[in-house]
Amino acid sequence: MRQIGDMVWVARNRYQEFTQVCPDCLGTCAAEITLANGDKHSIACGMCDPGGYTGSTGYIMRTQTKIEARQMEISAIEATREKTTYRFYDWSCDEVFDTETEALVVAEKMRLEKEDYDHKRMIWAKEHRDRTWTFECSYYRRQISDAKQTIAYAEARLNIAKAKAKEPAASPDRGEGDAA
C-alpha cells in the first residue's frame, strides 16, 4: 500500500493539435460530384467544414500524442470500493508505477488506444454525416429549380399587370393663371 509522500512514476500523454490537409478535397475546399445522369457539380467539402458560418477550410484538426513518464510525490489518496485514486500537486490518476519503464509501457498503450479511437471517430464521422454530398447536390438543385419557377411566375404576373394597365388619366391643363 502506498503512502502520502511516496515518490512514484505515472504514465501521461500530452496532446498537441496540428492541422492536416483535408484527405477528401486535398485542400481545395470543394468536392466534385458526378450524378448518375452525368451532371457534374462542385460543392463545399463536408469533411473540412467545421460547421457554423465559416464554410470549408481545406484542412482538418488532428491531435498528436506524446508519451511521458513523470516521477511525482503523492499528496493525497482517495480510496473507494471500486478504485484508489492518487492525487498529486496538479494532477490525479488511478495507476502508479515503481519504475519509469513500467510507466512508459502503459503510456504507449494509452497513446495507441487514443490514436485508434481518433481514427475510428474520423471514419465514423465520414460515414455517418447528417447530410451526404449527394444530398447537398440534390438540395441545391431543387432550390435552383424552385427559384426559376418563382421567377417565371413573377414575370408572368407582371406581364398580366402590363396588359391590363390603363392609360394614365389626362390631367387638366393648367394654364398660367393670374398671380394674386
N, C-alpha and C positions, 0 to 999 in steps of 0.2 A: 504494500500500500504506500502510495506516495504521500508526502507531507508538504505543507506550505513551506516555501523556501528552497525546495529541491530544484536543482538545475536539470532540465530535461530538453530533449530535442523535439521539435514539432515540424510537421510537414505543411508547407504552404505553397500556394500557387499565386503568382502575380499575373494579372491580366492587363494587357496593353492593347488598345484599339488601334487599328490601322485600316486604310482604305484599300480596296482591291477593285480593279476594273470589272465591270459587270460581266458575268460569264454569258449572259443572254444577248445583250446588244453590243458587246465589246466596246463600250464607252460612247457609242453614238446616240444614246438616249432614245432610240427608236427601233422598232422591230417591223419587218416587212411581212405581211400576212398575205398568202395566196389562197383564195377561196376555191371551192370545187368548180365554180364556173369560169375560173381563170382570172377573175378580177384580183388585182394586187393593191394593197393598201399599206401605208406606213402609219403606224400608231405608236404612241408613247410606250416605252418599255415598262412592263409591270414589275420586273424583278428589282430594278434600282429606283423605283418610285417609293419614297418614304411615306407617302400619304400627305394629306393636307393640300395646301395650295402650291407647293414648290414644284411638283412635277418630277420627271425622271432626272437623275443626276449623272448617270453614266458610271457610277461606282457604287459598291456596297460596303458597309462597315463590317469588319471582321475583328475577332479578338485573337491575340497571340498569347499563349500561356507559357510562363517561365516558372520552372520548379525551383523550390528553395527549401532548405532546412535551416531552422534557426534554433539556437540554444537560448532558452528562456527560463526565468525563475517563476515558479508557481506562486501566485499571490493569493489565490483563493481556490477552494474546491467545493463544488456543489454536487452532492450525491443524491440520486433518487433511486427508485427500484429499477428503472429501465437503464439508466446510464450514469456515468460520472463525468462531469464537465470540469475541466481545468481552466481557471481564469489567470490571465497574465495582465501586465500593466495596460496594454492596449488591445487585447485580443482574447479569445477563448476558443477551446477545441475539446473534442471528446477523446482524442487519441494522442498519447505522448510516447516518446521512444527513448531508449537508453543511449543509442548511438546515432551519429549523423547518417550513416549508411542506411539504417532502417528507415529513417525519416525520408531520405531521398527516394527510396524504392516506393514508398507509399505516395509521395508527391508525384512521381512519374505515373503511377497508376491513376491518380486523380486527374492528371493532365490528359491522359489518353481517354478517360471517361468523358471529360469535358469536351474534347475535340470531337469525339464520336457523337455526343449529344448535339453539338452545334451543327455538325454535318447533317444529321437526321432532321434537325429543325429546318435547315435551309431546303432540303429536299421536300419535306412536308409542305412548307410554305409555297414551294413552286407547284406542287401537285394539287394543293387544296386552296387555291386562290378563290376568293368570292366571285371575282369576275375574270373569266378567261379572256385571252386575246381575241378569240372568235366572237365572244360576247361583245367586247368593246367595239369590234369592227361592225357587227350587225346592229348594235345600238346606234352608232353614229350614222350609219347608212339609213336607218329608219328615221332618224332625226332630220337628215337632209331631205328625204322623200316627203316627210310631213311639212317641212318648211316650204318646199316647192309647191305643194298643194295649197298651202296657206297663201302664198304669193299669188298663185293663179286665181284663187277665189277673190282675193282683194282687188286684183286688176279687173276681174270681171265685174265686180260691184262698182268700181269706178267708171267703167265703160257704160254701165246702165245709167249711172248718175249723169254722165255727159250726154247721153242720148235724150234723157228726159229734161234736160236743163232748159229753162225758159229764157227768152230774150230778156235782157235787162229792161225794166220799165224806163220809158223816156222821162227824163227829168224836165220839169217845166223850165222854159228858157227864162232865165233871169236877166233881165236887161240891166243896163247901167241905170240905176234909179237915182232919184234926187236925194242928195245927202241932206239930212235935216240939220 
